[in-house]
Amino acid sequence: MDSDSMDIGFGESNEYTGLLVRDAGGFMLKADGGICYRLTMLRTPIDEVEKRVIVTGHLTGDDHIEADGVRLCKET
């Protein structure tokens, strides 16, 4: 499920797809829907940086995701 839509509730675990980037503040997901999310993660996703990923987690603010996991998108 791609959850870039605005009807996702805070605290609900969902999947978000996009480009994982690193900046001075940590990690961000440039989501397919055009929204940039700041990510809070327990592990550092070195292999996934600058690649299309799926982030599993929940919104903790309008532009913030607490990530439970990050995995590479399978190219179709």
PDB file of N, CA, C and O in Angstrom:
ATOM      1  N   MET A   1       0.846  -1.176   0.000  1.00  0.00           N
ATOM      2  CA  MET A   1       0.000   0.000   0.000  1.00  0.00           C
ATOM      3  C   MET A   1       0.888   1.234   0.000  1.00  0.00           C
ATOM      4  O   MET A   1       1.801   1.327   0.820  1.00  0.00           O
ATOM      5  N   ASP A   2       0.649   2.168  -0.882  1.00  0.00           N
ATOM      6  CA  ASP A   2       1.383   3.428  -0.933  1.00  0.00           C
ATOM      7  C   ASP A   2       0.552   4.456  -0.191  1.00  0.00           C
ATOM      8  O   ASP A   2      -0.573   4.752  -0.594  1.00  0.00           O
ATOM      9  N   SER A   3       1.090   5.004   0.889  1.00  0.00           N
ATOM     10  CA  SER A   3       0.281   5.858   1.740  1.00  0.00           C
ATOM     11  C   SER A   3       0.716   7.306   1.689  1.00  0.00           C
ATOM     12  O   SER A   3       0.930   7.929   2.729  1.00  0.00           O
ATOM     13  N   ASP A   4       0.848   7.842   0.502  1.00  0.00           N
ATOM     14  CA  ASP A   4       1.169   9.253   0.373  1.00  0.00           C
ATOM     15  C   ASP A   4      -0.089  10.103   0.411  1.00  0.00           C
ATOM     16  O   ASP A   4      -0.001  11.324   0.282  1.00  0.00           O
ATOM     17  N   SER A   5      -1.253   9.498   0.583  1.00  0.00           N
ATOM     18  CA  SER A   5      -2.499  10.248   0.599  1.00  0.00           C
ATOM     19  C   SER A   5      -2.676  10.970   1.924  1.00  0.00           C
ATOM     20  O   SER A   5      -2.030  10.631   2.916  1.00  0.00           O
ATOM     21  N   MET A   6      -3.538  11.948   1.936  1.00  0.00           N
ATOM     22  CA  MET A   6      -3.734  12.787   3.106  1.00  0.00           C
ATOM     23  C   MET A   6      -4.655  12.166   4.152  1.00  0.00           C
ATOM     24  O   MET A   6      -4.813  12.741   5.229  1.00  0.00           O
ATOM     25  N   ASP A   7      -5.271  11.007   3.876  1.00  0.00           N
ATOM     26  CA  ASP A   7      -6.228  10.437   4.812  1.00  0.00           C
ATOM     27  C   ASP A   7      -5.594   9.446   5.785  1.00  0.00           C
ATOM     28  O   ASP A   7      -6.313   8.733   6.485  1.00  0.00           O
ATOM     29  N   ILE A   8      -4.278   9.386   5.845  1.00  0.00           N
ATOM     30  CA  ILE A   8      -3.596   8.487   6.761  1.00  0.00           C
ATOM     31  C   ILE A   8      -3.586   9.110   8.148  1.00  0.00           C
ATOM     32  O   ILE A   8      -3.249  10.283   8.311  1.00  0.00           O
ATOM     33  N   GLY A   9      -3.956   8.318   9.143  1.00  0.00           N
ATOM     34  CA  GLY A   9      -4.006   8.836  10.504  1.00  0.00           C
ATOM     35  C   GLY A   9      -2.669   8.734  11.211  1.00  0.00           C
ATOM     36  O   GLY A   9      -1.860   7.859  10.905  1.00  0.00           O
ATOM     37  N   PHE A  10      -2.442   9.627  12.154  1.00  0.00           N
ATOM     38  CA  PHE A  10      -1.235   9.577  12.960  1.00  0.00           C
ATOM     39  C   PHE A  10      -1.252   8.321  13.821  1.00  0.00           C
ATOM     40  O   PHE A  10      -2.293   7.925  14.345  1.00  0.00           O
ATOM     41  N   GLY A  11      -0.077   7.698  13.959  1.00  0.00           N
ATOM     42  CA  GLY A  11       0.044   6.521  14.801  1.00  0.00           C
ATOM     43  C   GLY A  11      -0.253   5.213  14.106  1.00  0.00           C
ATOM     44  O   GLY A  11       0.038   4.152  14.656  1.00  0.00           O
ATOM     45  N   GLU A  12      -0.828   5.252  12.904  1.00  0.00           N
ATOM     46  CA  GLU A  12      -1.116   4.034  12.163  1.00  0.00           C
ATOM     47  C   GLU A  12       0.110   3.635  11.356  1.00  0.00           C
ATOM     48  O   GLU A  12       0.710   4.478  10.690  1.00  0.00           O
ATOM     49  N   SER A  13       0.495   2.354  11.405  1.00  0.00           N
ATOM     50  CA  SER A  13       1.639   1.878  10.644  1.00  0.00           C
ATOM     51  C   SER A  13       1.253   1.729   9.178  1.00  0.00           C
ATOM     52  O   SER A  13       0.234   1.118   8.856  1.00  0.00           O
ATOM     53  N   ASN A  14       2.073   2.291   8.292  1.00  0.00           N
ATOM     54  CA  ASN A  14       1.822   2.261   6.859  1.00  0.00           C
ATOM     55  C   ASN A  14       3.138   2.133   6.113  1.00  0.00           C
ATOM     56  O   ASN A  14       4.211   2.137   6.717  1.00  0.00           O
ATOM     57  N   GLU A  15       3.047   2.019   4.787  1.00  0.00           N
ATOM     58  CA  GLU A  15       4.217   1.984   3.941  1.00  0.00           C
ATOM     59  C   GLU A  15       4.260   3.241   3.087  1.00  0.00           C
ATOM     60  O   GLU A  15       3.237   3.687   2.566  1.00  0.00           O
ATOM     61  N   TYR A  16       5.454   3.809   2.947  1.00  0.00           N
ATOM     62  CA  TYR A  16       5.678   5.031   2.188  1.00  0.00           C
ATOM     63  C   TYR A  16       6.805   4.759   1.201  1.00  0.00           C
ATOM     64  O   TYR A  16       7.859   4.263   1.600  1.00  0.00           O
ATOM     65  N   THR A  17       6.612   5.071  -0.072  1.00  0.00           N
ATOM     66  CA  THR A  17       7.636   4.804  -1.081  1.00  0.00           C
ATOM     67  C   THR A  17       8.239   6.104  -1.587  1.00  0.00           C
ATOM     68  O   THR A  17       7.578   7.141  -1.633  1.00  0.00           O
ATOM     69  N   GLY A  18       9.519   6.024  -1.967  1.00  0.00           N
ATOM     70  CA  GLY A  18      10.193   7.193  -2.516  1.00  0.00           C
ATOM     71  C   GLY A  18      11.698   7.020  -2.484  1.00  0.00           C
ATOM     72  O   GLY A  18      12.207   5.908  -2.339  1.00  0.00           O
ATOM     73  N   LEU A  19      12.405   8.133  -2.623  1.00  0.00           N
ATOM     74  CA  LEU A  19      13.856   8.165  -2.643  1.00  0.00           C
ATOM     75  C   LEU A  19      14.380   8.501  -1.246  1.00  0.00           C
ATOM     76  O   LEU A  19      13.990   9.510  -0.658  1.00  0.00           O
ATOM     77  N   LEU A  20      15.264   7.652  -0.718  1.00  0.00           N
ATOM     78  CA  LEU A  20      15.863   7.896   0.589  1.00  0.00           C
ATOM     79  C   LEU A  20      17.106   8.763   0.414  1.00  0.00           C
ATOM     80  O   LEU A  20      18.022   8.395  -0.321  1.00  0.00           O
ATOM     81  N   VAL A  21      17.141   9.906   1.081  1.00  0.00           N
ATOM     82  CA  VAL A  21      18.288  10.815   0.986  1.00  0.00           C
ATOM     83  C   VAL A  21      18.805  11.145   2.379  1.00  0.00           C
ATOM     84  O   VAL A  21      18.075  11.102   3.370  1.00  0.00           O
ATOM     85  N   ARG A  22      20.096  11.476   2.417  1.00  0.00           N
ATOM     86  CA  ARG A  22      20.717  11.879   3.681  1.00  0.00           C
ATOM     87  C   ARG A  22      21.018  13.361   3.597  1.00  0.00           C
ATOM     88  O   ARG A  22      21.476  13.852   2.565  1.00  0.00           O
ATOM     89  N   ASP A  23      20.762  14.072   4.681  1.00  0.00           N
ATOM     90  CA  ASP A  23      21.125  15.483   4.756  1.00  0.00           C
ATOM     91  C   ASP A  23      21.756  15.746   6.120  1.00  0.00           C
ATOM     92  O   ASP A  23      21.957  14.818   6.905  1.00  0.00           O
ATOM     93  N   ALA A  24      22.063  16.989   6.396  1.00  0.00           N
ATOM     94  CA  ALA A  24      22.739  17.339   7.647  1.00  0.00           C
ATOM     95  C   ALA A  24      21.942  16.935   8.883  1.00  0.00           C
ATOM     96  O   ALA A  24      22.520  16.679   9.940  1.00  0.00           O
ATOM     97  N   GLY A  25      20.617  16.878   8.753  1.00  0.00           N
ATOM     98  CA  GLY A  25      19.768  16.553   9.885  1.00  0.00           C
ATOM     99  C   GLY A  25      19.461  15.075  10.037  1.00  0.00           C
ATOM    100  O   GLY A  25      18.762  14.692  10.975  1.00  0.00           O
ATOM    101  N   GLY A  26      19.960  14.237   9.147  1.00  0.00           N
ATOM    102  CA  GLY A  26      19.678  12.810   9.213  1.00  0.00           C
ATOM    103  C   GLY A  26      19.200  12.279   7.878  1.00  0.00           C
ATOM    104  O   GLY A  26      19.870  12.441   6.859  1.00  0.00           O
ATOM    105  N   PHE A  27      18.029  11.640   7.888  1.00  0.00           N
ATOM    106  CA  PHE A  27      17.493  11.030   6.680  1.00  0.00           C
ATOM    107  C   PHE A  27      16.126  11.586   6.349  1.00  0.00           C
ATOM    108  O   PHE A  27      15.344  11.930   7.235  1.00  0.00           O
ATOM    109  N   MET A  28      15.848  11.670   5.052  1.00  0.00           N
ATOM    110  CA  MET A  28      14.550  12.101   4.562  1.00  0.00           C
ATOM    111  C   MET A  28      14.083  11.140   3.479  1.00  0.00           C
ATOM    112  O   MET A  28      14.885  10.515   2.786  1.00  0.00           O
ATOM    113  N   LEU A  29      12.776  11.040   3.354  1.00  0.00           N
ATOM    114  CA  LEU A  29      12.171  10.290   2.262  1.00  0.00           C
ATOM    115  C   LEU A  29      11.501  11.291   1.343  1.00  0.00           C
ATOM    116  O   LEU A  29      10.587  12.007   1.750  1.00  0.00           O
ATOM    117  N   LYS A  30      11.961  11.339   0.101  1.00  0.00           N
ATOM    118  CA  LYS A  30      11.278  12.138  -0.922  1.00  0.00           C
ATOM    119  C   LYS A  30      10.228  11.218  -1.529  1.00  0.00           C
ATOM    120  O   LYS A  30      10.506  10.458  -2.457  1.00  0.00           O
ATOM    121  N   ALA A  31       9.025  11.300  -0.989  1.00  0.00           N
ATOM    122  CA  ALA A  31       7.960  10.363  -1.329  1.00  0.00           C
ATOM    123  C   ALA A  31       7.463  10.569  -2.757  1.00  0.00           C
ATOM    124  O   ALA A  31       7.548  11.663  -3.314  1.00  0.00           O
ATOM    125  N   ASP A  32       6.947   9.497  -3.327  1.00  0.00           N
ATOM    126  CA  ASP A  32       6.427   9.523  -4.690  1.00  0.00           C
ATOM    127  C   ASP A  32       5.354  10.578  -4.878  1.00  0.00           C
ATOM    128  O   ASP A  32       5.215  11.113  -5.977  1.00  0.00           O
ATOM    129  N   GLY A  33       4.599  10.893  -3.850  1.00  0.00           N
ATOM    130  CA  GLY A  33       3.533  11.879  -3.942  1.00  0.00           C
ATOM    131  C   GLY A  33       4.017  13.314  -3.869  1.00  0.00           C
ATOM    132  O   GLY A  33       3.204  14.237  -3.921  1.00  0.00           O
ATOM    133  N   GLY A  34       5.341  13.530  -3.749  1.00  0.00           N
ATOM    134  CA  GLY A  34       5.898  14.871  -3.724  1.00  0.00           C
ATOM    135  C   GLY A  34       6.168  15.422  -2.336  1.00  0.00           C
ATOM    136  O   GLY A  34       6.733  16.508  -2.206  1.00  0.00           O
ATOM    137  N   ILE A  35       5.778  14.703  -1.306  1.00  0.00           N
ATOM    138  CA  ILE A  35       6.002  15.151   0.065  1.00  0.00           C
ATOM    139  C   ILE A  35       7.365  14.667   0.541  1.00  0.00           C
ATOM    140  O   ILE A  35       7.758  13.538   0.250  1.00  0.00           O
ATOM    141  N   CYS A  36       8.087  15.511   1.271  1.00  0.00           N
ATOM    142  CA  CYS A  36       9.352  15.115   1.901  1.00  0.00           C
ATOM    143  C   CYS A  36       9.084  14.858   3.377  1.00  0.00           C
ATOM    144  O   CYS A  36       8.551  15.712   4.086  1.00  0.00           O
ATOM    145  N   TYR A  37       9.462  13.669   3.823  1.00  0.00           N
ATOM    146  CA  TYR A  37       9.272  13.289   5.224  1.00  0.00           C
ATOM    147  C   TYR A  37      10.621  13.193   5.928  1.00  0.00           C
ATOM    148  O   TYR A  37      11.553  12.590   5.396  1.00  0.00           O
ATOM    149  N   ARG A  38      10.737  13.773   7.106  1.00  0.00           N
ATOM    150  CA  ARG A  38      11.901  13.563   7.979  1.00  0.00           C
ATOM    151  C   ARG A  38      11.709  12.200   8.629  1.00  0.00           C
ATOM    152  O   ARG A  38      10.607  11.874   9.070  1.00  0.00           O
ATOM    153  N   LEU A  39      12.779  11.393   8.692  1.00  0.00           N
ATOM    154  CA  LEU A  39      12.682  10.043   9.243  1.00  0.00           C
ATOM    155  C   LEU A  39      13.411   9.936  10.571  1.00  0.00           C
ATOM    156  O   LEU A  39      14.508  10.468  10.738  1.00  0.00           O
ATOM    157  N   THR A  40      12.786   9.240  11.512  1.00  0.00           N
ATOM    158  CA  THR A  40      13.424   8.826  12.749  1.00  0.00           C
ATOM    159  C   THR A  40      13.585   7.321  12.655  1.00  0.00           C
ATOM    160  O   THR A  40      12.604   6.594  12.497  1.00  0.00           O
ATOM    161  N   MET A  41      14.845   6.843  12.755  1.00  0.00           N
ATOM    162  CA  MET A  41      15.118   5.414  12.582  1.00  0.00           C
ATOM    163  C   MET A  41      16.084   4.927  13.652  1.00  0.00           C
ATOM    164  O   MET A  41      16.931   5.681  14.132  1.00  0.00           O
ATOM    165  N   LEU A  42      15.944   3.652  14.021  1.00  0.00           N
ATOM    166  CA  LEU A  42      16.851   3.057  14.992  1.00  0.00           C
ATOM    167  C   LEU A  42      18.155   2.611  14.354  1.00  0.00           C
ATOM    168  O   LEU A  42      19.193   2.593  15.014  1.00  0.00           O
ATOM    169  N   ARG A  43      18.114   2.250  13.070  1.00  0.00           N
ATOM    170  CA  ARG A  43      19.333   1.816  12.402  1.00  0.00           C
ATOM    171  C   ARG A  43      19.644   2.754  11.242  1.00  0.00           C
ATOM    172  O   ARG A  43      18.756   3.434  10.729  1.00  0.00           O
ATOM    173  N   THR A  44      20.908   2.785  10.835  1.00  0.00           N
ATOM    174  CA  THR A  44      21.334   3.627   9.730  1.00  0.00           C
ATOM    175  C   THR A  44      21.290   2.821   8.439  1.00  0.00           C
ATOM    176  O   THR A  44      22.026   1.843   8.303  1.00  0.00           O
ATOM    177  N   PRO A  45      20.447   3.208   7.494  1.00  0.00           N
ATOM    178  CA  PRO A  45      20.259   2.440   6.257  1.00  0.00           C
ATOM    179  C   PRO A  45      21.309   2.787   5.185  1.00  0.00           C
ATOM    180  O   PRO A  45      20.968   3.386   4.165  1.00  0.00           O
ATOM    181  N   ILE A  46      22.557   2.424   5.404  1.00  0.00           N
ATOM    182  CA  ILE A  46      23.655   2.787   4.513  1.00  0.00           C
ATOM    183  C   ILE A  46      23.418   2.305   3.080  1.00  0.00           C
ATOM    184  O   ILE A  46      23.590   3.079   2.138  1.00  0.00           O
ATOM    185  N   ASP A  47      23.030   1.053   2.901  1.00  0.00           N
ATOM    186  CA  ASP A  47      22.879   0.477   1.557  1.00  0.00           C
ATOM    187  C   ASP A  47      21.711   1.053   0.778  1.00  0.00           C
ATOM    188  O   ASP A  47      21.664   0.912  -0.444  1.00  0.00           O
ATOM    189  N   GLU A  48      20.769   1.698   1.450  1.00  0.00           N
ATOM    190  CA  GLU A  48      19.565   2.183   0.789  1.00  0.00           C
ATOM    191  C   GLU A  48      19.610   3.671   0.419  1.00  0.00           C
ATOM    192  O   GLU A  48      18.694   4.160  -0.242  1.00  0.00           O
ATOM    193  N   VAL A  49      20.647   4.396   0.829  1.00  0.00           N
ATOM    194  CA  VAL A  49      20.725   5.838   0.577  1.00  0.00           C
ATOM    195  C   VAL A  49      20.814   6.107  -0.921  1.00  0.00           C
ATOM    196  O   VAL A  49      21.555   5.442  -1.645  1.00  0.00           O
ATOM    197  N   GLU A  50      20.039   7.103  -1.373  1.00  0.00           N
ATOM    198  CA  GLU A  50      19.953   7.512  -2.789  1.00  0.00           C
ATOM    199  C   GLU A  50      19.335   6.440  -3.671  1.00  0.00           C
ATOM    200  O   GLU A  50      19.603   6.382  -4.871  1.00  0.00           O
ATOM    201  N   LYS A  51      18.503   5.586  -3.069  1.00  0.00           N
ATOM    202  CA  LYS A  51      17.800   4.544  -3.826  1.00  0.00           C
ATOM    203  C   LYS A  51      16.315   4.612  -3.504  1.00  0.00           C
ATOM    204  O   LYS A  51      15.909   5.178  -2.490  1.00  0.00           O
ATOM    205  N   ARG A  52      15.502   4.016  -4.398  1.00  0.00           N
ATOM    206  CA  ARG A  52      14.062   3.922  -4.155  1.00  0.00           C
ATOM    207  C   ARG A  52      13.820   2.875  -3.083  1.00  0.00           C
ATOM    208  O   ARG A  52      14.307   1.748  -3.167  1.00  0.00           O
ATOM    209  N   VAL A  53      13.056   3.273  -2.071  1.00  0.00           N
ATOM    210  CA  VAL A  53      12.817   2.400  -0.926  1.00  0.00           C
ATOM    211  C   VAL A  53      11.341   2.402  -0.543  1.00  0.00           C
ATOM    212  O   VAL A  53      10.543   3.214  -1.012  1.00  0.00           O
ATOM    213  N   ILE A  54      11.022   1.463   0.322  1.00  0.00           N
ATOM    214  CA  ILE A  54       9.728   1.429   1.003  1.00  0.00           C
ATOM    215  C   ILE A  54      10.033   1.561   2.490  1.00  0.00           C
ATOM    216  O   ILE A  54      10.776   0.757   3.053  1.00  0.00           O
ATOM    217  N   VAL A  55       9.462   2.569   3.113  1.00  0.00           N
ATOM    218  CA  VAL A  55       9.629   2.788   4.549  1.00  0.00           C
ATOM    219  C   VAL A  55       8.346   2.330   5.237  1.00  0.00           C
ATOM    220  O   VAL A  55       7.250   2.752   4.869  1.00  0.00           O
ATOM    221  N   THR A  56       8.491   1.471   6.228  1.00  0.00           N
ATOM    222  CA  THR A  56       7.358   1.055   7.047  1.00  0.00           C
ATOM    223  C   THR A  56       7.443   1.813   8.363  1.00  0.00           C
ATOM    224  O   THR A  56       8.480   1.809   9.026  1.00  0.00           O
ATOM    225  N   GLY A  57       6.347   2.461   8.734  1.00  0.00           N
ATOM    226  CA  GLY A  57       6.340   3.222   9.974  1.00  0.00           C
ATOM    227  C   GLY A  57       5.048   3.992  10.134  1.00  0.00           C
ATOM    228  O   GLY A  57       4.056   3.722   9.456  1.00  0.00           O
ATOM    229  N   HIS A  58       5.073   4.956  11.041  1.00  0.00           N
ATOM    230  CA  HIS A  58       3.863   5.744  11.277  1.00  0.00           C
ATOM    231  C   HIS A  58       4.196   7.229  11.377  1.00  0.00           C
ATOM    232  O   HIS A  58       5.282   7.626  11.800  1.00  0.00           O
ATOM    233  N   LEU A  59       3.227   8.018  10.975  1.00  0.00           N
ATOM    234  CA  LEU A  59       3.379   9.470  11.040  1.00  0.00           C
ATOM    235  C   LEU A  59       3.350   9.936  12.488  1.00  0.00           C
ATOM    236  O   LEU A  59       2.506   9.514  13.278  1.00  0.00           O
ATOM    237  N   THR A  60       4.291  10.815  12.818  1.00  0.00           N
ATOM    238  CA  THR A  60       4.273  11.433  14.144  1.00  0.00           C
ATOM    239  C   THR A  60       4.063  12.939  14.014  1.00  0.00           C
ATOM    240  O   THR A  60       4.040  13.661  15.011  1.00  0.00           O
ATOM    241  N   GLY A  61       3.910  13.401  12.785  1.00  0.00           N
ATOM    242  CA  GLY A  61       3.643  14.794  12.464  1.00  0.00           C
ATOM    243  C   GLY A  61       3.320  14.877  10.983  1.00  0.00           C
ATOM    244  O   GLY A  61       3.384  13.868  10.280  1.00  0.00           O
ATOM    245  N   ASP A  62       2.975  16.055  10.502  1.00  0.00           N
ATOM    246  CA  ASP A  62       2.605  16.193   9.094  1.00  0.00           C
ATOM    247  C   ASP A  62       3.711  15.767   8.139  1.00  0.00           C
ATOM    248  O   ASP A  62       3.428  15.285   7.043  1.00  0.00           O
ATOM    249  N   ASP A  63       4.964  15.939   8.543  1.00  0.00           N
ATOM    250  CA  ASP A  63       6.080  15.619   7.647  1.00  0.00           C
ATOM    251  C   ASP A  63       7.161  14.805   8.348  1.00  0.00           C
ATOM    252  O   ASP A  63       8.343  14.927   8.029  1.00  0.00           O
ATOM    253  N   HIS A  64       6.755  13.982   9.296  1.00  0.00           N
ATOM    254  CA  HIS A  64       7.703  13.190  10.086  1.00  0.00           C
ATOM    255  C   HIS A  64       7.202  11.756  10.218  1.00  0.00           C
ATOM    256  O   HIS A  64       6.052  11.519  10.588  1.00  0.00           O
ATOM    257  N   ILE A  65       8.090  10.793   9.908  1.00  0.00           N
ATOM    258  CA  ILE A  65       7.759   9.369  10.030  1.00  0.00           C
ATOM    259  C   ILE A  65       8.709   8.728  11.028  1.00  0.00           C
ATOM    260  O   ILE A  65       9.924   8.897  10.934  1.00  0.00           O
ATOM    261  N   GLU A  66       8.156   7.994  11.978  1.00  0.00           N
ATOM    262  CA  GLU A  66       8.968   7.136  12.830  1.00  0.00           C
ATOM    263  C   GLU A  66       9.025   5.783  12.134  1.00  0.00           C
ATOM    264  O   GLU A  66       8.038   5.049  12.093  1.00  0.00           O
ATOM    265  N   ALA A  67      10.192   5.465  11.588  1.00  0.00           N
ATOM    266  CA  ALA A  67      10.335   4.285  10.731  1.00  0.00           C
ATOM    267  C   ALA A  67      10.621   3.038  11.543  1.00  0.00           C
ATOM    268  O   ALA A  67      11.475   3.033  12.430  1.00  0.00           O
ATOM    269  N   ASP A  68       9.884   1.973  11.219  1.00  0.00           N
ATOM    270  CA  ASP A  68      10.137   0.660  11.804  1.00  0.00           C
ATOM    271  C   ASP A  68      11.100  -0.135  10.934  1.00  0.00           C
ATOM    272  O   ASP A  68      11.805  -1.017  11.423  1.00  0.00           O
ATOM    273  N   GLY A  69      11.127   0.185   9.631  1.00  0.00           N
ATOM    274  CA  GLY A  69      11.991  -0.534   8.712  1.00  0.00           C
ATOM    275  C   GLY A  69      12.102   0.165   7.375  1.00  0.00           C
ATOM    276  O   GLY A  69      11.240   0.956   6.991  1.00  0.00           O
ATOM    277  N   VAL A  70      13.191  -0.144   6.667  1.00  0.00           N
ATOM    278  CA  VAL A  70      13.439   0.399   5.320  1.00  0.00           C
ATOM    279  C   VAL A  70      13.905  -0.764   4.459  1.00  0.00           C
ATOM    280  O   VAL A  70      14.779  -1.534   4.858  1.00  0.00           O
ATOM    281  N   ARG A  71      13.310  -0.885   3.264  1.00  0.00           N
ATOM    282  CA  ARG A  71      13.754  -1.929   2.335  1.00  0.00           C
ATOM    283  C   ARG A  71      13.770  -1.353   0.926  1.00  0.00           C
ATOM    284  O   ARG A  71      13.043  -0.408   0.620  1.00  0.00           O
ATOM    285  N   LEU A  72      14.603  -1.929   0.080  1.00  0.00           N
ATOM    286  CA  LEU A  72      14.692  -1.486  -1.293  1.00  0.00           C
ATOM    287  C   LEU A  72      13.412  -1.836  -2.046  1.00  0.00           C
ATOM    288  O   LEU A  72      12.812  -2.885  -1.809  1.00  0.00           O
ATOM    289  N   CYS A  73      12.999  -0.958  -2.949  1.00  0.00           N
ATOM    290  CA  CYS A  73      11.876  -1.249  -3.846  1.00  0.00           C
ATOM    291  C   CYS A  73      12.367  -2.211  -4.904  1.00  0.00           C
ATOM    292  O   CYS A  73      13.482  -2.076  -5.406  1.00  0.00           O
ATOM    293  N   LYS A  74      11.551  -3.166  -5.239  1.00  0.00           N
ATOM    294  CA  LYS A  74      11.871  -4.049  -6.355  1.00  0.00           C
ATOM    295  C   LYS A  74      11.487  -3.334  -7.629  1.00  0.00           C
ATOM    296  O   LYS A  74      10.356  -2.871  -7.776  1.00  0.00           O
ATOM    297  N   GLU A  75      12.423  -3.244  -8.545  1.00  0.00           N
ATOM    298  CA  GLU A  75      12.154  -2.609  -9.837  1.00  0.00           C
ATOM    299  C   GLU A  75      11.266  -3.512 -10.668  1.00  0.00           C
ATOM    300  O   GLU A  75      11.442  -4.731 -10.678  1.00  0.00           O
ATOM    301  N   THR A  76      10.313  -2.915 -11.364  1.00  0.00           N
ATOM    302  CA  THR A  76       9.399  -3.700 -12.200  1.00  0.00           C
ATOM    303  C   THR A  76       9.694  -3.476 -13.661  1.00  0.00           C
ATOM    304  O   THR A  76       9.028  -4.053 -14.521  1.00  0.00           O
TER     305      THR A  76
END
